[in-house]
Amino acid sequence: MKWTNNKTILITGATNGIGKAAAIKFAESAKSIAFTYRNEELAEDLKNEMQKINPNLSINSFFCDFSVQDSIRECADKIKNDLKAIDLLINNAGVVNTEYSETIDGIENTFAVNHLGYFLFTNLLLDLVKKESESRIINVSSAAHHFVKGMQWDDINYKDDFKMGLKAYGQSKLGNILFTKQLAKKLQKDGVTVNAIHPGGVNTSLGNQNNSLLGRVLKIILKPFFRSPLKGANTIIYLAEIDGLSITGAYWVDGRVAKTSHYSKNEAEAEKLWRLSEKLVNQEFDI
């Protein structure tokens, strides 16, 4: 029996790519699927697709712009009002930026969405996650965390060295792993497992926000090497469906625990990132 049977699952960024592939797969067995979206038309398409697979499936959708902290808070409030508990939280919403930009909160967009989005959204919903025994959290990270030699504490926004955004993206993915390890440690007493995954290069709309010529050319060049969204979602699906998952704080690639960079293993750095993240979202979380 799949662990997802009769479970309530929440997925961020589920209207395309690996998030959508996972949602459609989970529709076969879950009791309830909730997801966040930015495009209402795509959200309706996903609802209809899941409903065809499982007419009895309960579906909830919530608008959320993960680049705006107020939007994340509003979304979390609505989720807490509509859902009684969360068995599985999948943090998947993300961006790749080749041009520098800051959010309304004054934070570089890549770091704001890919790391702070996970951090704030998850912490705001932990009470719902902890309501169920053996709940799970899966954070979509990337092998791109190897691009950087630790967090750039003196310029977390990469304002002075953004270039094509590769290091900023790598830093955000390193942030996912440091967050995963720190959260896993904090939630071990509650029986909640927290793991990160690398989906591989996936042909999704992740980089569609890039309008630069170089960004478009890179996507064309790399397209033949991309995986399908379903193949990219396989490790998420594996960690969600396997019974008796006890491993926590790990990084998974193709269904197996994989090695992470030296810089992702520093507990002091993980704690430092946690404190900085609290400062950047103007809220402390006592777990």
Buried (B, 14 or more C-beta within 10 A) or exposed (E): EBBBEEBBBBBBBBBBBBBBBBBBBBBEBBBBBBBBBBEEEBBEBBBEEBEEEBEEBEBBBBBBBBBBBEBBBBBBEBBBEEBEBBBBBBBBBBBBBBBBBBBEBEBBBBBBBBBBBBBBBBBBBBEBBBBBEBBBBBBBBBBBBBBBEBBBEEEBBBEEEBEBBBBBBBBBBBBBBBBBBBBBBBBEEEEBBBBBBBBBBBBBEBBEBBEEEEBBEBBEEEEEEBBBBBBBBBBBBBBBBBEEBEEBBBBBBEEEEBEBBEBBEBEEBBEBBBEBBBEBBEEEBEE
